Structures are given as C-alpha cells and as structure tokens.
Amino acid sequence: MNKVKLGAGVPPMALPICLLGSLVDGKPTFCPIAWSTIIDDEPPMIGLVTAKKRYTKDGIVQTGTFSVNIPNTKMAEETDYCGIVSGYDADKSKVFETFSGETEAPMILDCPITAECKLERIIDFEGTDLIVGKIVNVYADDEILDQGKADALKMDPLMYFTNGSIYYSLGENIGKAFKIGKEFSQHE
Ligand SMILES: Cc1cc2nc3c(=O)[nH]c(=O)nc-3n(C[C@H](O)[C@H](O)[C@H](O)COP(=O)(O)O)c2cc1C
C-alpha cells in the first residue's frame, strides 16, 4: 500500500452536523456547524468553531446563551439552507418550529437531540472563533430512547464528509468502545 501525500489542509473526515441556535433581537436563528467538539464531560462543555462574522454568533453574544441541535438525515435540506443563507440576508426564524428550556436559547422541535448552553467564553483564533459553552440541559425525543439511552441509529444523525462536502447517514454498529480493545493483542 502506497501513501499519497495530500498536503496541508483539512483531512477527509466524517463529522456530525449540529445546528447552532441563538436569539437575535428576540428572534430564533440557526446555522449548521461541522467543526464542533465536546470539551469536557464534568461539567459538560462544548466548543463550536465559527467564522468571525456569523449572525448566529451575534445572538450568542447578545444573550449569553445558545443551543446545539442535532438534526437527523430527514432534515438535510432545511439544515443546508441555513448554511447557504445568512441571517444578515434572510429571516431564518420560521425555518424550524422551536421550543425553549431554562435559557433564552431557542431549540429545534424536530431535532431528536437538543442542548441548551450558557456561553462560557469565546476563544479568538486568527480566522475563526471557538465558542465555548456549558451544557445546562439536554433534551431527547422519547422515540429515539432505548431504556432511557439514546440509540444512535434511531437518532439518525446527519453526517458531513469534508472531502467534497457531502452528507451521509451513519453506518452500522461495529462494537463497544472501551471493550473491544480488550480483545486486541499486539504483534510480537
Ligand atoms: C454543512 C455545513 C457545515 C458548516 N460548518 C460551519 C462551521 O463549522 N463553522 C462555521 O462558521 N460555518 C459553517 N458553515 C457555514 C455557516 O453555516 C453559514 O455561513 C451560515 O449561513 C451562517 O449563518 P448566519 O450568518 O445566519 O449565522 C457550514 C455550512 C454548511 C452547509
């Protein structure tokens, strides 16, 4: 097997899409984000990378709260629309039906998983910002829960492949993390 050098750049990766939500001047707005990560689990913290100028980010700065909504594959078109059109140019407040929790952050009713967050800080990079929030609550559709735990295939998250910007769905369950490694034995 030969390795092909692809050069410096974003590697081909499959990333889950989330819809970042906020309230701008009292109206909900959302934009899809592929560059996100969990930062800690206790307390639960999440980070989302945005370009310097994002309408959704303005709402986060205004209210100090935001939501992270995980769309399923059936929501691909409206999710993509929110990534093509900026709130600076169009009102996206009616794209999704929303509900609210304990914060001002609007959450998307149709998303099987949503989280409301309080802004902790914004970390400034040269071309982007890392928006860091504390997750204060997570909401799940009861239909995707199996004995109280979310089922990945029922959640059906919308995945994004960086190479060629293509959406995918999840594949199959191939084993349990922190367990199947116990079967592994190193080559001598
Ligand atoms: C699949 C997809 C993934 C995206 N990922 C990001 C991202 O990680 N960070 C970002 O700043 N913008 C990302 N964008 C672009 C924004 O969602 C887009 O510019 C959006 O229209 C911004 O909306 P706003 O200005 O109303 O906040 C993505 C767009 C798409 C379609």
The ligand as a Tripos MOL2 file, in Angstrom:
@<TRIPOS>MOLECULE
LIG
   31    33     1     0     0
SMALL
NO_CHARGES

@<TRIPOS>ATOM
      1 C1        -22.5400   21.5190    6.0270 C.3       1 LIG1
      2 C2        -22.1210   22.8740    6.5300 C.ar      1 LIG1
      3 C3        -21.2200   22.9670    7.5740 C.ar      1 LIG1
      4 C4        -20.8150   24.2300    8.0400 C.ar      1 LIG1
      5 N1        -19.9280   24.2930    9.0790 N.ar      1 LIG1
      6 C5        -19.5660   25.5110    9.5560 C.ar      1 LIG1
      7 C6        -18.6880   25.6060   10.6760 C.ar      1 LIG1
      8 O1        -18.2460   24.6170   11.2370 O.2       1 LIG1
      9 N2        -18.3690   26.8610   11.1200 N.ar      1 LIG1
     10 C7        -18.8600   27.9920   10.5130 C.ar      1 LIG1
     11 O2        -18.5420   29.1250   10.9520 O.2       1 LIG1
     12 N3        -19.6870   27.9220    9.4500 N.ar      1 LIG1
     13 C8        -20.0540   26.7140    8.9700 C.ar      1 LIG1
     14 N4        -20.9030   26.6300    7.9080 N.ar      1 LIG1
     15 C9        -21.3550   27.8650    7.2600 C.3       1 LIG1
     16 C10       -22.4750   28.5710    8.0100 C.3       1 LIG1
     17 O3        -23.4410   27.6580    8.4900 O.3       1 LIG1
     18 C11       -23.1260   29.5770    7.0330 C.3       1 LIG1
     19 O4        -22.2010   30.5570    6.6620 O.3       1 LIG1
     20 C12       -24.4020   30.1830    7.5880 C.3       1 LIG1
     21 O5        -25.1640   30.7240    6.5210 O.3       1 LIG1
     22 C13       -24.1470   31.2530    8.6340 C.3       1 LIG1
     23 O6        -25.3800   31.7370    9.0560 O.3       1 LIG1
     24 P1        -25.5580   33.0110    9.9740 P.3       1 LIG1
     25 O7        -24.6990   34.1340    9.4190 O.co2     1 LIG1
     26 O8        -27.0250   33.2730    9.8800 O.co2     1 LIG1
     27 O9        -25.1210   32.6240   11.3590 O.co2     1 LIG1
     28 C14       -21.3280   25.3990    7.4330 C.ar      1 LIG1
     29 C15       -22.2650   25.2960    6.3940 C.ar      1 LIG1
     30 C16       -22.6610   24.0400    5.9510 C.ar      1 LIG1
     31 C17       -23.6520   23.9360    4.8260 C.3       1 LIG1
@<TRIPOS>BOND
     1     1     2 1
     2     2     3 ar
     3     2    30 ar
     4     3     4 ar
     5     4     5 ar
     6     4    28 ar
     7     5     6 ar
     8     6     7 ar
     9     6    13 1
    10     7     8 2
    11     7     9 ar
    12     9    10 ar
    13    10    11 2
    14    10    12 ar
    15    12    13 ar
    16    13    14 ar
    17    14    15 1
    18    14    28 ar
    19    15    16 1
    20    16    17 1
    21    16    18 1
    22    18    19 1
    23    18    20 1
    24    20    21 1
    25    20    22 1
    26    22    23 1
    27    23    24 1
    28    24    25 2
    29    24    26 1
    30    24    27 1
    31    28    29 ar
    32    29    30 ar
    33    30    31 1
@<TRIPOS>SUBSTRUCTURE
     1 LIG1         1 GROUP 0 **** ****
